């Protein structure tokens, strides 16, 4: 087991799951998609059958939830690296 055991988001389909994983990884949080087997083998993305969990380590759980919450609220801003 890789230690990514805390599910912080459930996406309806692999595309959204990949976006959420990329967002967390870009923020320095290791994230893993869990539950994509049905999507990859059968193309199912409807309802609960298309549910895909995004898992992070217990140490990153709170930060991941905060980032996702701020993104959902429209409050998340990327740092352009030019702080004055």
PDB file of N, CA, C and O in Angstrom:
ATOM      1  N   UNK A   1       0.848  -1.189   0.000  1.00  0.00           N
ATOM      2  CA  UNK A   1       0.000   0.000   0.000  1.00  0.00           C
ATOM      3  C   UNK A   1       0.884   1.239   0.000  1.00  0.00           C
ATOM      4  O   UNK A   1       1.917   1.274   0.669  1.00  0.00           O
ATOM      5  N   UNK A   2       0.477   2.250  -0.749  1.00  0.00           N
ATOM      6  CA  UNK A   2       1.313   3.427  -0.919  1.00  0.00           C
ATOM      7  C   UNK A   2       1.039   4.536   0.092  1.00  0.00           C
ATOM      8  O   UNK A   2       1.669   5.591   0.011  1.00  0.00           O
ATOM      9  N   UNK A   3       0.134   4.343   1.031  1.00  0.00           N
ATOM     10  CA  UNK A   3      -0.118   5.342   2.059  1.00  0.00           C
ATOM     11  C   UNK A   3      -1.133   6.398   1.693  1.00  0.00           C
ATOM     12  O   UNK A   3      -1.453   7.254   2.517  1.00  0.00           O
ATOM     13  N   UNK A   4      -1.655   6.361   0.461  1.00  0.00           N
ATOM     14  CA  UNK A   4      -2.665   7.331   0.042  1.00  0.00           C
ATOM     15  C   UNK A   4      -4.033   6.730   0.331  1.00  0.00           C
ATOM     16  O   UNK A   4      -4.666   6.141  -0.546  1.00  0.00           O
ATOM     17  N   UNK A   5      -4.475   6.887   1.566  1.00  0.00           N
ATOM     18  CA  UNK A   5      -5.661   6.178   2.031  1.00  0.00           C
ATOM     19  C   UNK A   5      -6.856   7.062   2.334  1.00  0.00           C
ATOM     20  O   UNK A   5      -7.942   6.541   2.586  1.00  0.00           O
ATOM     21  N   UNK A   6      -6.699   8.375   2.319  1.00  0.00           N
ATOM     22  CA  UNK A   6      -7.796   9.269   2.676  1.00  0.00           C
ATOM     23  C   UNK A   6      -8.475   9.798   1.418  1.00  0.00           C
ATOM     24  O   UNK A   6      -7.864  10.521   0.630  1.00  0.00           O
ATOM     25  N   UNK A   7      -9.734   9.435   1.238  1.00  0.00           N
ATOM     26  CA  UNK A   7     -10.490   9.915   0.079  1.00  0.00           C
ATOM     27  C   UNK A   7     -10.978  11.339   0.376  1.00  0.00           C
ATOM     28  O   UNK A   7     -11.735  11.558   1.322  1.00  0.00           O
ATOM     29  N   UNK A   8     -10.536  12.300  -0.441  1.00  0.00           N
ATOM     30  CA  UNK A   8     -10.895  13.698  -0.198  1.00  0.00           C
ATOM     31  C   UNK A   8     -11.891  14.237  -1.214  1.00  0.00           C
ATOM     32  O   UNK A   8     -12.419  15.337  -1.047  1.00  0.00           O
ATOM     33  N   UNK A   9     -12.152  13.460  -2.280  1.00  0.00           N
ATOM     34  CA  UNK A   9     -13.073  13.920  -3.319  1.00  0.00           C
ATOM     35  C   UNK A   9     -13.584  12.712  -4.082  1.00  0.00           C
ATOM     36  O   UNK A   9     -12.841  11.757  -4.306  1.00  0.00           O
ATOM     37  N   UNK A  10     -14.840  12.747  -4.479  1.00  0.00           N
ATOM     38  CA  UNK A  10     -15.402  11.707  -5.335  1.00  0.00           C
ATOM     39  C   UNK A  10     -15.890  12.388  -6.607  1.00  0.00           C
ATOM     40  O   UNK A  10     -16.800  13.217  -6.578  1.00  0.00           O
ATOM     41  N   UNK A  11     -15.270  12.022  -7.717  1.00  0.00           N
ATOM     42  CA  UNK A  11     -15.603  12.608  -9.007  1.00  0.00           C
ATOM     43  C   UNK A  11     -16.543  11.688  -9.765  1.00  0.00           C
ATOM     44  O   UNK A  11     -16.510  10.471  -9.582  1.00  0.00           O
ATOM     45  N   UNK A  12     -17.376  12.262 -10.609  1.00  0.00           N
ATOM     46  CA  UNK A  12     -18.251  11.482 -11.465  1.00  0.00           C
ATOM     47  C   UNK A  12     -17.590  11.371 -12.829  1.00  0.00           C
ATOM     48  O   UNK A  12     -17.927  12.112 -13.752  1.00  0.00           O
ATOM     49  N   UNK A  13     -16.660  10.455 -12.952  1.00  0.00           N
ATOM     50  CA  UNK A  13     -15.971  10.229 -14.214  1.00  0.00           C
ATOM     51  C   UNK A  13     -14.482  10.506 -14.131  1.00  0.00           C
ATOM     52  O   UNK A  13     -14.011  11.255 -13.276  1.00  0.00           O
ATOM     53  N   UNK A  14     -13.758   9.879 -15.044  1.00  0.00           N
ATOM     54  CA  UNK A  14     -12.305   9.958 -15.012  1.00  0.00           C
ATOM     55  C   UNK A  14     -11.759  11.326 -15.402  1.00  0.00           C
ATOM     56  O   UNK A  14     -10.719  11.737 -14.886  1.00  0.00           O
ATOM     57  N   UNK A  15     -12.428  12.035 -16.293  1.00  0.00           N
ATOM     58  CA  UNK A  15     -11.912  13.343 -16.720  1.00  0.00           C
ATOM     59  C   UNK A  15     -11.834  14.295 -15.534  1.00  0.00           C
ATOM     60  O   UNK A  15     -10.802  14.926 -15.306  1.00  0.00           O
ATOM     61  N   UNK A  16     -12.922  14.398 -14.781  1.00  0.00           N
ATOM     62  CA  UNK A  16     -12.909  15.265 -13.598  1.00  0.00           C
ATOM     63  C   UNK A  16     -11.894  14.763 -12.582  1.00  0.00           C
ATOM     64  O   UNK A  16     -11.195  15.562 -11.959  1.00  0.00           O
ATOM     65  N   UNK A  17     -11.806  13.460 -12.409  1.00  0.00           N
ATOM     66  CA  UNK A  17     -10.846  12.890 -11.459  1.00  0.00           C
ATOM     67  C   UNK A  17      -9.414  13.264 -11.836  1.00  0.00           C
ATOM     68  O   UNK A  17      -8.613  13.609 -10.967  1.00  0.00           O
ATOM     69  N   UNK A  18      -9.093  13.198 -13.116  1.00  0.00           N
ATOM     70  CA  UNK A  18      -7.749  13.571 -13.576  1.00  0.00           C
ATOM     71  C   UNK A  18      -7.478  15.055 -13.309  1.00  0.00           C
ATOM     72  O   UNK A  18      -6.370  15.421 -12.918  1.00  0.00           O
ATOM     73  N   UNK A  19      -8.480  15.906 -13.518  1.00  0.00           N
ATOM     74  CA  UNK A  19      -8.320  17.345 -13.250  1.00  0.00           C
ATOM     75  C   UNK A  19      -8.058  17.613 -11.771  1.00  0.00           C
ATOM     76  O   UNK A  19      -7.180  18.402 -11.422  1.00  0.00           O
ATOM     77  N   UNK A  20      -8.821  16.956 -10.912  1.00  0.00           N
ATOM     78  CA  UNK A  20      -8.649  17.143  -9.467  1.00  0.00           C
ATOM     79  C   UNK A  20      -7.281  16.643  -9.026  1.00  0.00           C
ATOM     80  O   UNK A  20      -6.603  17.298  -8.234  1.00  0.00           O
ATOM     81  N   UNK A  21      -6.873  15.485  -9.538  1.00  0.00           N
ATOM     82  CA  UNK A  21      -5.546  14.946  -9.194  1.00  0.00           C
ATOM     83  C   UNK A  21      -4.445  15.906  -9.642  1.00  0.00           C
ATOM     84  O   UNK A  21      -3.501  16.163  -8.895  1.00  0.00           O
ATOM     85  N   UNK A  22      -4.564  16.428 -10.846  1.00  0.00           N
ATOM     86  CA  UNK A  22      -3.558  17.356 -11.362  1.00  0.00           C
ATOM     87  C   UNK A  22      -3.502  18.614 -10.505  1.00  0.00           C
ATOM     88  O   UNK A  22      -2.416  19.125 -10.234  1.00  0.00           O
ATOM     89  N   UNK A  23      -4.651  19.118 -10.077  1.00  0.00           N
ATOM     90  CA  UNK A  23      -4.723  20.304  -9.223  1.00  0.00           C
ATOM     91  C   UNK A  23      -3.991  20.057  -7.899  1.00  0.00           C
ATOM     92  O   UNK A  23      -3.195  20.886  -7.459  1.00  0.00           O
ATOM     93  N   UNK A  24      -4.267  18.916  -7.274  1.00  0.00           N
ATOM     94  CA  UNK A  24      -3.624  18.604  -6.004  1.00  0.00           C
ATOM     95  C   UNK A  24      -2.126  18.389  -6.183  1.00  0.00           C
ATOM     96  O   UNK A  24      -1.329  18.870  -5.378  1.00  0.00           O
ATOM     97  N   UNK A  25      -1.742  17.677  -7.224  1.00  0.00           N
ATOM     98  CA  UNK A  25      -0.321  17.429  -7.474  1.00  0.00           C
ATOM     99  C   UNK A  25       0.424  18.737  -7.754  1.00  0.00           C
ATOM    100  O   UNK A  25       1.558  18.910  -7.307  1.00  0.00           O
ATOM    101  N   UNK A  26      -0.195  19.644  -8.481  1.00  0.00           N
ATOM    102  CA  UNK A  26       0.430  20.942  -8.756  1.00  0.00           C
ATOM    103  C   UNK A  26       0.609  21.756  -7.481  1.00  0.00           C
ATOM    104  O   UNK A  26       1.453  22.650  -7.413  1.00  0.00           O
ATOM    105  N   UNK A  27      -0.192  21.436  -6.481  1.00  0.00           N
ATOM    106  CA  UNK A  27      -0.094  22.116  -5.184  1.00  0.00           C
ATOM    107  C   UNK A  27       0.830  21.376  -4.227  1.00  0.00           C
ATOM    108  O   UNK A  27       0.908  21.724  -3.049  1.00  0.00           O
ATOM    109  N   UNK A  28       1.527  20.365  -4.719  1.00  0.00           N
ATOM    110  CA  UNK A  28       2.498  19.646  -3.902  1.00  0.00           C
ATOM    111  C   UNK A  28       1.939  18.488  -3.094  1.00  0.00           C
ATOM    112  O   UNK A  28       2.595  17.998  -2.174  1.00  0.00           O
ATOM    113  N   UNK A  29       0.727  18.045  -3.430  1.00  0.00           N
ATOM    114  CA  UNK A  29       0.103  16.947  -2.702  1.00  0.00           C
ATOM    115  C   UNK A  29       0.058  15.721  -3.614  1.00  0.00           C
ATOM    116  O   UNK A  29      -0.480  15.777  -4.720  1.00  0.00           O
ATOM    117  N   UNK A  30       0.623  14.623  -3.141  1.00  0.00           N
ATOM    118  CA  UNK A  30       0.574  13.380  -3.895  1.00  0.00           C
ATOM    119  C   UNK A  30      -0.860  12.866  -3.845  1.00  0.00           C
ATOM    120  O   UNK A  30      -1.425  12.702  -2.763  1.00  0.00           O
ATOM    121  N   UNK A  31      -1.446  12.614  -5.004  1.00  0.00           N
ATOM    122  CA  UNK A  31      -2.833  12.158  -5.075  1.00  0.00           C
ATOM    123  C   UNK A  31      -2.933  10.966  -6.013  1.00  0.00           C
ATOM    124  O   UNK A  31      -2.151  10.824  -6.952  1.00  0.00           O
ATOM    125  N   UNK A  32      -3.918  10.107  -5.737  1.00  0.00           N
ATOM    126  CA  UNK A  32      -4.103   8.888  -6.515  1.00  0.00           C
ATOM    127  C   UNK A  32      -5.585   8.714  -6.821  1.00  0.00           C
ATOM    128  O   UNK A  32      -6.444   9.014  -5.992  1.00  0.00           O
ATOM    129  N   UNK A  33      -5.870   8.227  -8.016  1.00  0.00           N
ATOM    130  CA  UNK A  33      -7.245   7.920  -8.399  1.00  0.00           C
ATOM    131  C   UNK A  33      -7.532   6.479  -7.999  1.00  0.00           C
ATOM    132  O   UNK A  33      -6.743   5.575  -8.274  1.00  0.00           O
ATOM    133  N   UNK A  34      -8.658   6.284  -7.355  1.00  0.00           N
ATOM    134  CA  UNK A  34      -9.059   4.935  -6.951  1.00  0.00           C
ATOM    135  C   UNK A  34     -10.472   4.674  -7.473  1.00  0.00           C
ATOM    136  O   UNK A  34     -11.381   5.478  -7.266  1.00  0.00           O
ATOM    137  N   UNK A  35     -10.643   3.533  -8.157  1.00  0.00           N
ATOM    138  CA  UNK A  35     -11.972   3.144  -8.623  1.00  0.00           C
ATOM    139  C   UNK A  35     -12.175   3.319 -10.111  1.00  0.00           C
ATOM    140  O   UNK A  35     -13.310   3.283 -10.586  1.00  0.00           O
ATOM    141  N   UNK A  36     -11.098   3.509 -10.857  1.00  0.00           N
ATOM    142  CA  UNK A  36     -11.237   3.750 -12.284  1.00  0.00           C
ATOM    143  C   UNK A  36     -11.384   2.497 -13.129  1.00  0.00           C
ATOM    144  O   UNK A  36     -11.495   2.601 -14.350  1.00  0.00           O
ATOM    145  N   UNK A  37     -11.388   1.331 -12.532  1.00  0.00           N
ATOM    146  CA  UNK A  37     -11.431   0.085 -13.297  1.00  0.00           C
ATOM    147  C   UNK A  37     -12.668  -0.014 -14.186  1.00  0.00           C
ATOM    148  O   UNK A  37     -12.546  -0.359 -15.361  1.00  0.00           O
ATOM    149  N   UNK A  38     -13.852   0.280 -13.655  1.00  0.00           N
ATOM    150  CA  UNK A  38     -15.057   0.199 -14.476  1.00  0.00           C
ATOM    151  C   UNK A  38     -15.022   1.180 -15.636  1.00  0.00           C
ATOM    152  O   UNK A  38     -15.489   0.871 -16.732  1.00  0.00           O
ATOM    153  N   UNK A  39     -14.470   2.357 -15.395  1.00  0.00           N
ATOM    154  CA  UNK A  39     -14.415   3.363 -16.445  1.00  0.00           C
ATOM    155  C   UNK A  39     -13.488   2.914 -17.565  1.00  0.00           C
ATOM    156  O   UNK A  39     -13.825   3.041 -18.743  1.00  0.00           O
ATOM    157  N   UNK A  40     -12.338   2.397 -17.208  1.00  0.00           N
ATOM    158  CA  UNK A  40     -11.369   1.992 -18.229  1.00  0.00           C
ATOM    159  C   UNK A  40     -11.807   0.749 -18.990  1.00  0.00           C
ATOM    160  O   UNK A  40     -11.541   0.640 -20.188  1.00  0.00           O
ATOM    161  N   UNK A  41     -12.468  -0.186 -18.328  1.00  0.00           N
ATOM    162  CA  UNK A  41     -12.823  -1.427 -19.008  1.00  0.00           C
ATOM    163  C   UNK A  41     -14.169  -1.378 -19.704  1.00  0.00           C
ATOM    164  O   UNK A  41     -14.359  -2.040 -20.724  1.00  0.00           O
ATOM    165  N   UNK A  42     -15.114  -0.600 -19.167  1.00  0.00           N
ATOM    166  CA  UNK A  42     -16.458  -0.586 -19.733  1.00  0.00           C
ATOM    167  C   UNK A  42     -16.928   0.797 -20.182  1.00  0.00           C
ATOM    168  O   UNK A  42     -17.991   0.904 -20.794  1.00  0.00           O
ATOM    169  N   UNK A  43     -16.186   1.833 -19.902  1.00  0.00           N
ATOM    170  CA  UNK A  43     -16.590   3.186 -20.289  1.00  0.00           C
ATOM    171  C   UNK A  43     -17.761   3.729 -19.498  1.00  0.00           C
ATOM    172  O   UNK A  43     -18.438   4.652 -19.950  1.00  0.00           O
ATOM    173  N   UNK A  44     -18.009   3.176 -18.332  1.00  0.00           N
ATOM    174  CA  UNK A  44     -19.156   3.598 -17.526  1.00  0.00           C
ATOM    175  C   UNK A  44     -18.813   4.872 -16.764  1.00  0.00           C
ATOM    176  O   UNK A  44     -17.834   4.907 -16.018  1.00  0.00           O
ATOM    177  N   UNK A  45     -19.614   5.913 -16.949  1.00  0.00           N
ATOM    178  CA  UNK A  45     -19.410   7.153 -16.207  1.00  0.00           C
ATOM    179  C   UNK A  45     -20.736   7.719 -15.712  1.00  0.00           C
ATOM    180  O   UNK A  45     -20.828   8.915 -15.436  1.00  0.00           O
ATOM    181  N   UNK A  46     -21.747   6.894 -15.596  1.00  0.00           N
ATOM    182  CA  UNK A  46     -23.069   7.343 -15.209  1.00  0.00           C
ATOM    183  C   UNK A  46     -23.337   7.033 -13.742  1.00  0.00           C
ATOM    184  O   UNK A  46     -23.190   5.891 -13.306  1.00  0.00           O
ATOM    185  N   UNK A  47     -23.722   8.033 -12.997  1.00  0.00           N
ATOM    186  CA  UNK A  47     -24.090   7.840 -11.600  1.00  0.00           C
ATOM    187  C   UNK A  47     -22.970   7.261 -10.756  1.00  0.00           C
ATOM    188  O   UNK A  47     -21.790   7.532 -10.977  1.00  0.00           O
ATOM    189  N   UNK A  48     -23.372   6.457  -9.783  1.00  0.00           N
ATOM    190  CA  UNK A  48     -22.404   5.894  -8.841  1.00  0.00           C
ATOM    191  C   UNK A  48     -21.441   4.914  -9.509  1.00  0.00           C
ATOM    192  O   UNK A  48     -20.345   4.690  -8.996  1.00  0.00           O
ATOM    193  N   UNK A  49     -21.826   4.330 -10.636  1.00  0.00           N
ATOM    194  CA  UNK A  49     -20.923   3.410 -11.326  1.00  0.00           C
ATOM    195  C   UNK A  49     -19.710   4.126 -11.899  1.00  0.00           C
ATOM    196  O   UNK A  49     -18.677   3.502 -12.144  1.00  0.00           O
ATOM    197  N   UNK A  50     -19.828   5.428 -12.115  1.00  0.00           N
ATOM    198  CA  UNK A  50     -18.712   6.209 -12.627  1.00  0.00           C
ATOM    199  C   UNK A  50     -17.952   6.943 -11.541  1.00  0.00           C
ATOM    200  O   UNK A  50     -17.083   7.763 -11.834  1.00  0.00           O
ATOM    201  N   UNK A  51     -18.273   6.656 -10.295  1.00  0.00           N
ATOM    202  CA  UNK A  51     -17.633   7.347  -9.176  1.00  0.00           C
ATOM    203  C   UNK A  51     -16.156   6.972  -9.085  1.00  0.00           C
ATOM    204  O   UNK A  51     -15.789   5.798  -9.135  1.00  0.00           O
ATOM    205  N   UNK A  52     -15.331   7.988  -8.953  1.00  0.00           N
ATOM    206  CA  UNK A  52     -13.890   7.808  -8.855  1.00  0.00           C
ATOM    207  C   UNK A  52     -13.411   8.600  -7.643  1.00  0.00           C
ATOM    208  O   UNK A  52     -13.632   9.808  -7.556  1.00  0.00           O
ATOM    209  N   UNK A  53     -12.758   7.920  -6.715  1.00  0.00           N
ATOM    210  CA  UNK A  53     -12.253   8.590  -5.520  1.00  0.00           C
ATOM    211  C   UNK A  53     -10.857   9.143  -5.727  1.00  0.00           C
ATOM    212  O   UNK A  53     -10.035   8.538  -6.415  1.00  0.00           O
ATOM    213  N   UNK A  54     -10.593  10.295  -5.130  1.00  0.00           N
ATOM    214  CA  UNK A  54      -9.260  10.896  -5.133  1.00  0.00           C
ATOM    215  C   UNK A  54      -8.715  10.738  -3.722  1.00  0.00           C
ATOM    216  O   UNK A  54      -9.288  11.249  -2.760  1.00  0.00           O
ATOM    217  N   UNK A  55      -7.591  10.017  -3.610  1.00  0.00           N
ATOM    218  CA  UNK A  55      -7.016   9.719  -2.296  1.00  0.00           C
ATOM    219  C   UNK A  55      -5.674  10.417  -2.102  1.00  0.00           C
ATOM    220  O   UNK A  55      -4.886  10.565  -3.036  1.00  0.00           O
ATOM    221  N   UNK A  56      -5.441  10.839  -0.870  1.00  0.00           N
ATOM    222  CA  UNK A  56      -4.178  11.462  -0.480  1.00  0.00           C
ATOM    223  C   UNK A  56      -3.714  10.814   0.818  1.00  0.00           C
ATOM    224  O   UNK A  56      -4.445  10.027   1.419  1.00  0.00           O
ATOM    225  N   UNK A  57      -2.516  11.140   1.244  1.00  0.00           N
ATOM    226  CA  UNK A  57      -2.015  10.603   2.509  1.00  0.00           C
ATOM    227  C   UNK A  57      -2.727  11.292   3.674  1.00  0.00           C
ATOM    228  O   UNK A  57      -3.205  12.417   3.530  1.00  0.00           O
ATOM    229  N   UNK A  58      -2.798  10.629   4.812  1.00  0.00           N
ATOM    230  CA  UNK A  58      -3.415  11.254   5.989  1.00  0.00           C
ATOM    231  C   UNK A  58      -2.757  12.589   6.349  1.00  0.00           C
ATOM    232  O   UNK A  58      -3.435  13.502   6.820  1.00  0.00           O
ATOM    233  N   UNK A  59      -1.456  12.710   6.133  1.00  0.00           N
ATOM    234  CA  UNK A  59      -0.753  13.959   6.453  1.00  0.00           C
ATOM    235  C   UNK A  59      -1.195  15.115   5.558  1.00  0.00           C
ATOM    236  O   UNK A  59      -1.101  16.275   5.961  1.00  0.00           O
ATOM    237  N   UNK A  60      -1.673  14.817   4.355  1.00  0.00           N
ATOM    238  CA  UNK A  60      -2.086  15.854   3.401  1.00  0.00           C
ATOM    239  C   UNK A  60      -3.595  16.069   3.351  1.00  0.00           C
ATOM    240  O   UNK A  60      -4.072  16.950   2.635  1.00  0.00           O
ATOM    241  N   UNK A  61      -4.344  15.276   4.101  1.00  0.00           N
ATOM    242  CA  UNK A  61      -5.799  15.318   3.997  1.00  0.00           C
ATOM    243  C   UNK A  61      -6.384  16.701   4.263  1.00  0.00           C
ATOM    244  O   UNK A  61      -7.169  17.197   3.454  1.00  0.00           O
ATOM    245  N   UNK A  62      -6.026  17.327   5.362  1.00  0.00           N
ATOM    246  CA  UNK A  62      -6.596  18.637   5.703  1.00  0.00           C
ATOM    247  C   UNK A  62      -6.261  19.685   4.647  1.00  0.00           C
ATOM    248  O   UNK A  62      -7.127  20.454   4.230  1.00  0.00           O
ATOM    249  N   UNK A  63      -5.007  19.713   4.217  1.00  0.00           N
ATOM    250  CA  UNK A  63      -4.595  20.694   3.209  1.00  0.00           C
ATOM    251  C   UNK A  63      -5.316  20.463   1.881  1.00  0.00           C
ATOM    252  O   UNK A  63      -5.733  21.414   1.221  1.00  0.00           O
ATOM    253  N   UNK A  64      -5.459  19.199   1.498  1.00  0.00           N
ATOM    254  CA  UNK A  64      -6.160  18.875   0.252  1.00  0.00           C
ATOM    255  C   UNK A  64      -7.613  19.339   0.321  1.00  0.00           C
ATOM    256  O   UNK A  64      -8.125  19.932  -0.629  1.00  0.00           O
ATOM    257  N   UNK A  65      -8.266  19.072   1.429  1.00  0.00           N
ATOM    258  CA  UNK A  65      -9.668  19.499   1.587  1.00  0.00           C
ATOM    259  C   UNK A  65      -9.794  21.017   1.547  1.00  0.00           C
ATOM    260  O   UNK A  65     -10.741  21.549   0.967  1.00  0.00           O
ATOM    261  N   UNK A  66      -8.837  21.719   2.166  1.00  0.00           N
ATOM    262  CA  UNK A  66      -8.857  23.188   2.141  1.00  0.00           C
ATOM    263  C   UNK A  66      -8.696  23.723   0.710  1.00  0.00           C
ATOM    264  O   UNK A  66      -9.407  24.637   0.293  1.00  0.00           O
ATOM    265  N   UNK A  67      -7.742  23.132  -0.034  1.00  0.00           N
ATOM    266  CA  UNK A  67      -7.533  23.549  -1.422  1.00  0.00           C
ATOM    267  C   UNK A  67      -8.767  23.303  -2.277  1.00  0.00           C
ATOM    268  O   UNK A  67      -9.165  24.159  -3.066  1.00  0.00           O
ATOM    269  N   UNK A  68      -9.363  22.141  -2.117  1.00  0.00           N
ATOM    270  CA  UNK A  68     -10.559  21.822  -2.894  1.00  0.00           C
ATOM    271  C   UNK A  68     -11.715  22.744  -2.529  1.00  0.00           C
ATOM    272  O   UNK A  68     -12.472  23.178  -3.397  1.00  0.00           O
ATOM    273  N   UNK A  69     -11.843  23.038  -1.248  1.00  0.00           N
ATOM    274  CA  UNK A  69     -12.902  23.945  -0.795  1.00  0.00           C
ATOM    275  C   UNK A  69     -12.693  25.344  -1.362  1.00  0.00           C
ATOM    276  O   UNK A  69     -13.648  25.969  -1.822  1.00  0.00           O
ATOM    277  N   UNK A  70     -11.459  25.845  -1.338  1.00  0.00           N
ATOM    278  CA  UNK A  70     -11.192  27.193  -1.862  1.00  0.00           C
ATOM    279  C   UNK A  70     -11.392  27.234  -3.379  1.00  0.00           C
ATOM    280  O   UNK A  70     -11.849  28.243  -3.918  1.00  0.00           O
ATOM    281  N   UNK A  71     -11.051  26.143  -4.066  1.00  0.00           N
ATOM    282  CA  UNK A  71     -11.279  26.091  -5.507  1.00  0.00           C
ATOM    283  C   UNK A  71     -12.758  26.094  -5.843  1.00  0.00           C
ATOM    284  O   UNK A  71     -13.191  26.781  -6.768  1.00  0.00           O
ATOM    285  N   UNK A  72     -13.533  25.323  -5.088  1.00  0.00           N
ATOM    286  CA  UNK A  72     -14.974  25.255  -5.316  1.00  0.00           C
ATOM    287  C   UNK A  72     -15.642  26.596  -5.037  1.00  0.00           C
ATOM    288  O   UNK A  72     -16.606  26.960  -5.710  1.00  0.00           O
ATOM    289  N   UNK A  73     -15.141  27.329  -4.057  1.00  0.00           N
ATOM    290  CA  UNK A  73     -15.703  28.628  -3.695  1.00  0.00           C
ATOM    291  C   UNK A  73     -15.208  29.745  -4.613  1.00  0.00           C
ATOM    292  O   UNK A  73     -15.665  30.884  -4.509  1.00  0.00           O
ATOM    293  N   UNK A  74     -14.284  29.425  -5.506  1.00  0.00           N
ATOM    294  CA  UNK A  74     -13.742  30.444  -6.406  1.00  0.00           C
ATOM    295  C   UNK A  74     -12.702  31.329  -5.748  1.00  0.00           C
ATOM    296  O   UNK A  74     -12.387  32.401  -6.264  1.00  0.00           O
ATOM    297  N   UNK A  75     -12.167  30.898  -4.622  1.00  0.00           N
ATOM    298  CA  UNK A  75     -11.207  31.710  -3.876  1.00  0.00           C
ATOM    299  C   UNK A  75      -9.761  31.361  -4.199  1.00  0.00           C
ATOM    300  O   UNK A  75      -8.858  32.134  -3.877  1.00  0.00           O
ATOM    301  N   UNK A  76      -9.524  30.220  -4.825  1.00  0.00           N
ATOM    302  CA  UNK A  76      -8.158  29.770  -5.091  1.00  0.00           C
ATOM    303  C   UNK A  76      -7.517  30.652  -6.150  1.00  0.00           C
ATOM    304  O   UNK A  76      -8.128  30.939  -7.180  1.00  0.00           O
ATOM    305  N   UNK A  77      -6.291  31.080  -5.898  1.00  0.00           N
ATOM    306  CA  UNK A  77      -5.528  31.877  -6.856  1.00  0.00           C
ATOM    307  C   UNK A  77      -4.140  31.291  -6.972  1.00  0.00           C
ATOM    308  O   UNK A  77      -3.514  30.952  -5.967  1.00  0.00           O
ATOM    309  N   UNK A  78      -3.659  31.171  -8.196  1.00  0.00           N
ATOM    310  CA  UNK A  78      -2.298  30.702  -8.412  1.00  0.00           C
ATOM    311  C   UNK A  78      -1.319  31.805  -8.095  1.00  0.00           C
ATOM    312  O   UNK A  78      -1.565  32.969  -8.409  1.00  0.00           O
ATOM    313  N   UNK A  79      -0.208  31.449  -7.474  1.00  0.00           N
ATOM    314  CA  UNK A  79       0.870  32.397  -7.201  1.00  0.00           C
ATOM    315  C   UNK A  79       1.670  32.537  -8.471  1.00  0.00           C
ATOM    316  O   UNK A  79       2.186  31.546  -8.987  1.00  0.00           O
ATOM    317  N   UNK A  80       1.790  33.765  -8.996  1.00  0.00           N
ATOM    318  CA  UNK A  80       2.524  33.953 -10.249  1.00  0.00           C
ATOM    319  C   UNK A  80       4.026  34.037 -10.039  1.00  0.00           C
ATOM    320  O   UNK A  80       4.776  34.199 -11.002  1.00  0.00           O
ATOM    321  N   UNK A  81       4.474  33.931  -8.794  1.00  0.00           N
ATOM    322  CA  UNK A  81       5.905  33.947  -8.508  1.00  0.00           C
ATOM    323  C   UNK A  81       6.525  35.328  -8.533  1.00  0.00           C
ATOM    324  O   UNK A  81       7.742  35.463  -8.406  1.00  0.00           O
ATOM    325  N   UNK A  82       5.711  36.349  -8.695  1.00  0.00           N
ATOM    326  CA  UNK A  82       6.221  37.719  -8.771  1.00  0.00           C
ATOM    327  C   UNK A  82       5.758  38.555  -7.586  1.00  0.00           C
ATOM    328  O   UNK A  82       5.399  39.722  -7.741  1.00  0.00           O
ATOM    329  N   UNK A  83       5.767  37.960  -6.419  1.00  0.00           N
ATOM    330  CA  UNK A  83       5.324  38.688  -5.219  1.00  0.00           C
ATOM    331  C   UNK A  83       6.284  39.850  -4.941  1.00  0.00           C
ATOM    332  O   UNK A  83       7.503  39.725  -5.051  1.00  0.00           O
ATOM    333  N   UNK A  84       5.691  40.956  -4.586  1.00  0.00           N
ATOM    334  CA  UNK A  84       6.509  42.151  -4.297  1.00  0.00           C
ATOM    335  C   UNK A  84       6.564  42.437  -2.832  1.00  0.00           C
ATOM    336  O   UNK A  84       7.206  43.402  -2.415  1.00  0.00           O
TER     337      UNK A  84
END
